[in-house]
């Protein structure tokens, strides 16, 4: 009669298995991590900042975001110590090569806090970054955008937010490329 001794454990395993199986069957699409929806207030804030913000690159070039002629603008917030930030750079570099300058502008916003210029130069050289980089020395741009974790990429089309990516992004994914090319058709 050892079966009676283990019956509660057996019943628990059966019930738990049934529950998990039901979750997968009925909510399967929800078990996959997806990008969070962009809240309207977040979009409005980012669009407002885009209209007024002026940044200075490491090459001492002033850029007023709303004056950029390219319809697609990507702001990529990163730091040299952030592994996911560095892991997405090859796809960001490839993305830049895929589009003409008249169609796409990328600006990297660096938030290193130690040896910032040295670390930016090292990262630019390692990944052969050719887009503009802003050294956000005192994190004013990060604070203005209310960003608390990186990497974050905000994709604008004619000053309107079309995508916010929190975490590492594959910029050359078929979905991303298709989305960006579709925007340019609307141009």
BALUMRO-403090 format. One record per residue: residue in one letter; x, y, z of N, C-alpha, C in turn. Coordinates in steps of 0.1 Angstrom, whole numbers, m for minus. Example, Ala and Ser with C-alpha at 12.3 -4.5 7.8 and 13.67 -1.06 7.14 Angstrom:
residues 2
a:132:m57:78:123:m45:78:132:m33:78;
s:128:m22:71:137:m11:71:129:0:79;
//
This chain:
residues 187
x:8:m12:0:0:0:0:8:13:0;
x:20:12:m6:29:24:m7:23:34:m16;
x:14:30:m25:8:39:m34:0:50:m27;
x:m7:46:m16:m15:56:m9:m5:67:m3;
x:6:63:1:16:72:7:20:83:m3;
x:21:80:m16:26:89:m26:14:95:m34;
x:2:92:m31:m9:97:m39:m10:112:m39;
x:m9:119:m28:m10:134:m28:1:140:m38;
x:13:135:m37:24:140:m46:20:137:m61;
x:15:125:m63:11:121:m77:0:130:m82;
x:m10:132:m73:m21:141:m77:m17:155:m80;
x:m7:160:m72:m2:174:m74:5:175:m87;
x:13:165:m91:21:165:m103:11:165:m115;
x:1:156:m114:m9:155:m125:m17:169:m127;
x:m21:175:m116:m28:187:m116:m19:198:m122;
x:m7:199:m117:3:209:m122:5:207:m137;
x:8:195:m141:10:192:m155:m2:196:m164;
x:m14:193:m159:m26:197:m166:m28:212:m167;
x:m25:219:m156:m25:233:m157:m16:239:m167;
x:m3:235:m166:7:240:m175:4:237:m190;
x:m1:225:m192:m5:221:m206:m16:230:m211;
x:m26:233:m202:m37:242:m205:m32:256:m208;
x:m23:261:m201:m17:274:m203:m11:275:m217;
x:m3:264:m221:4:264:m234:m7:264:m245;
x:m17:255:m243:m27:254:m254:m35:266:m255;
x:m40:272:m245:m50:283:m245:m43:297:m246;
x:m31:298:m240:m24:310:m239:m10:310:m245;
x:m8:301:m254:5:298:m260:12:310:m265;
x:5:319:m272:11:331:m278:15:340:m267;
x:10:339:m255:14:348:m244:26:344:m237;
x:31:332:m240:42:327:m232:55:332:m239;
x:54:337:m250:66:343:m257:68:357:m253;
x:80:361:m250:82:375:m246:80:384:m258;
x:73:395:m257:71:404:m268:74:418:m263;
x:76:427:m273:79:440:m269:67:447:m264;
x:68:455:m253:57:461:m247:51:472:m256;
x:38:474:m255:32:484:m263:37:498:m259;
x:37:507:m268:42:520:m266:30:528:m261;
x:31:533:m249:20:541:m243:19:554:m250;
x:7:560:m251:5:573:m257:13:584:m250;
x:14:583:m237:21:594:m230:36:593:m233;
x:41:581:m234:55:579:m237:58:584:m251;
x:50:581:m260:51:586:m274:51:601:m275;
x:41:607:m268:40:622:m268:52:628:m262;
x:57:622:m251:69:628:m245:81:627:m254;
x:83:616:m260:95:614:m269:93:623:m281;
x:81:625:m286:79:634:m298:81:648:m294;
x:77:652:m282:80:666:m277:94:668:m276;
x:102:659:m270:116:661:m268:123:662:m282;
x:118:654:m291:124:654:m305:123:668:m311;
x:112:674:m309:110:688:m315:119:698:m309;
x:124:697:m297:131:707:m290:146:704:m288;
x:150:692:m287:163:688:m283:174:691:m294;
x:185:697:m289:197:699:m297:208:692:m290;
x:216:684:m297:227:676:m291:240:680:m298;
x:251:677:m291:264:680:m297:272:667:m298;
x:277:664:m310:284:651:m312:298:652:m307;
x:304:640:m306:318:640:m302:327:647:m312;
x:322:649:m324:330:657:m334:326:672:m334;
x:320:676:m323:316:689:m320:306:695:m330;
x:297:686:m336:287:690:m345:274:691:m337;
x:267:703:m339:254:705:m332:243:699:m341;
x:234:692:m335:223:686:m343:210:689:m336;
x:201:696:m342:188:698:m337:179:687:m343;
x:174:678:m335:167:666:m340:156:670:m350;
x:148:680:m347:137:683:m356:142:689:m369;
x:155:692:m370:160:697:m383:166:687:m392;
x:167:674:m387:173:663:m395:164:661:m407;
x:170:660:m419:162:659:m431:158:644:m434;
x:166:635:m429:162:621:m431:148:618:m424;
x:139:612:m431:126:609:m425:127:599:m413;
x:136:590:m414:138:580:m403:150:584:m395;
x:147:585:m382:158:589:m372:158:578:m361;
x:169:573:m358:170:563:m348:180:569:m337;
x:174:570:m325:183:573:m313:186:561:m306;
x:199:558:m305:203:545:m298:211:549:m285;
x:205:546:m274:211:549:m261:220:537:m257;
x:232:539:m254:242:528:m251:253:533:m242;
x:261:523:m237:273:525:m230:283:514:m233;
x:296:517:m232:306:507:m236:306:495:m226;
x:301:496:m214:301:485:m205:289:477:m206;
x:280:481:m214:267:474:m216:268:463:m227;
x:269:450:m223:270:440:m233:259:439:m244;
x:246:440:m240:236:440:m250:237:452:m260;
x:242:463:m255:244:475:m263:254:471:m274;
x:265:465:m270:276:462:m279:271:451:m289;
x:263:442:m284:259:430:m292:250:435:m304;
x:243:446:m302:234:450:m312:241:459:m323;
x:253:464:m320:260:473:m329:263:467:m343;
x:267:454:m345:269:449:m358:256:451:m367;
x:244:448:m361:232:449:m369:229:464:m371;
x:232:473:m362:230:487:m364:239:492:m375;
x:251:488:m375:261:492:m386:255:487:m399;
x:251:474:m400:246:469:m412:233:476:m417;
x:225:480:m407:213:487:m411:216:501:m417;
x:226:507:m412:230:520:m418:235:519:m432;
x:242:507:m435:247:505:m448:235:502:m458;
x:224:497:m453:213:492:m461:205:504:m466;
x:205:515:m459:197:527:m463:206:539:m467;
x:201:547:m476:208:559:m479:207:570:m468;
x:217:578:m467:217:589:m457:205:598:m458;
x:200:600:m470:188:608:m471:175:602:m465;
x:176:588:m463:164:581:m457:166:578:m443;
x:178:576:m438:180:571:m424:191:579:m417;
x:189:583:m405:199:589:m397:200:582:m383;
x:211:578:m379:213:571:m366:222:581:m357;
x:217:582:m345:225:590:m335:227:581:m323;
x:239:579:m319:242:571:m307:243:581:m295;
x:236:578:m284:237:586:m272:245:577:m261;
x:257:581:m259:265:573:m249:264:578:m235;
x:263:569:m226:261:573:m212:272:567:m203;
x:284:565:m208:295:561:m200:298:571:m189;
x:302:567:m178:305:577:m167:320:578:m164;
x:328:569:m169:343:569:m167:350:569:m180;
x:360:577:m182:368:577:m194:359:577:m207;
x:349:585:m207:338:584:m217:344:586:m231;
x:351:596:m234:356:598:m247:365:587:m252;
x:374:582:m243:383:571:m246:375:558:m249;
x:364:556:m241:356:544:m243:348:545:m256;
x:343:557:m259:336:559:m271:345:556:m283;
x:357:562:m283:366:560:m294:370:545:m296;
x:372:538:m285:375:524:m285:363:516:m292;
x:351:519:m288:339:512:m293:337:516:m307;
x:339:528:m311:337:532:m325:347:525:m334;
x:360:524:m329:370:517:m337:367:502:m338;
x:363:496:m327:360:481:m327:349:478:m336;
x:338:485:m336:326:482:m343:325:489:m357;
x:335:498:m359:335:506:m371:322:514:m373;
x:318:521:m362:306:529:m361:309:542:m369;
x:300:545:m378:301:557:m387:290:567:m384;
x:281:564:m375:270:573:m372:275:583:m361;
x:267:594:m360:271:604:m350:269:598:m336;
x:278:602:m327:278:598:m313:277:611:m304;
x:269:610:m295:268:621:m285:273:616:m272;
x:282:623:m266:287:620:m252:278:626:m242;
x:269:619:m236:259:624:m227:266:624:m213;
x:276:634:m211:284:634:m200:277:634:m186;
x:267:642:m185:260:643:m172:246:636:m173;
x:244:628:m183:231:620:m185:219:629:m186;
x:221:641:m192:210:650:m193:200:645:m204;
x:206:640:m215:197:635:m226:190:622:m221;
x:197:614:m213:190:602:m208:179:606:m198;
x:182:616:m190:171:621:m180:160:627:m188;
x:163:635:m198:152:642:m206:143:631:m212;
x:149:620:m217:141:610:m222:135:600:m212;
x:139:602:m199:134:594:m188:137:579:m190;
x:150:577:m194:154:563:m197:162:558:m185;
x:158:547:m180:165:542:m167:173:529:m170;
x:172:523:m181:180:511:m185:183:511:m200;
x:195:506:m203:199:506:m217:202:492:m221;
x:202:488:m234:200:497:m245:185:500:m247;
x:183:512:m253:170:517:m258:172:523:m271;
x:163:520:m280:164:526:m293:150:532:m296;
x:149:544:m300:137:550:m304:137:553:m319;
x:128:548:m326:127:550:m341:116:560:m344;
x:120:571:m350:111:582:m354:109:581:m369;
x:97:585:m374:95:587:m388:88:601:m389;
x:95:610:m395:91:624:m396:87:630:m382;
x:95:627:m372:93:633:m359:83:625:m350;
x:76:615:m356:67:607:m348:73:594:m344;
x:70:589:m332:76:577:m327:69:565:m334;
x:76:556:m340:70:544:m346:75:531:m339;
x:85:532:m331:90:520:m324:99:524:m313;
x:97:518:m302:106:519:m290:111:505:m287;
x:124:503:m287:130:490:m284:137:491:m271;
x:133:484:m261:140:483:m248:146:470:m247;
x:160:470:m247:167:458:m247:174:456:m261;
x:182:446:m262:189:444:m274:180:441:m286;
x:183:448:m297:175:447:m309:183:442:m321;
x:177:434:m329:183:430:m342:178:439:m353;
x:186:449:m356:181:459:m365:180:454:m380;
x:186:443:m383:186:437:m396:176:426:m397;
x:168:424:m387:158:414:m388:148:417:m400;
x:143:407:m406:134:408:m417:122:418:m413;
x:117:416:m401:105:424:m397:109:439:m396;
x:121:442:m390:125:455:m388:128:462:m402;
x:135:455:m410:138:460:m424:126:463:m432;
x:116:454:m431:104:455:m438:96:467:m433;
x:96:469:m420:89:480:m414:95:493:m418;
x:108:494:m418:114:507:m422:112:510:m437;
x:113:500:m445:111:502:m459:97:506:m462;
x:87:500:m455:74:504:m457:71:519:m453;
x:78:524:m443:77:538:m439:82:547:m451;
x:93:543:m457:98:551:m468:89:551:m480;
x:81:541:m482:71:540:m493:61:551:m491;
x:57:554:m478:48:564:m474:53:578:m476;
x:66:579:m477:73:592:m477:67:601:m487;
//
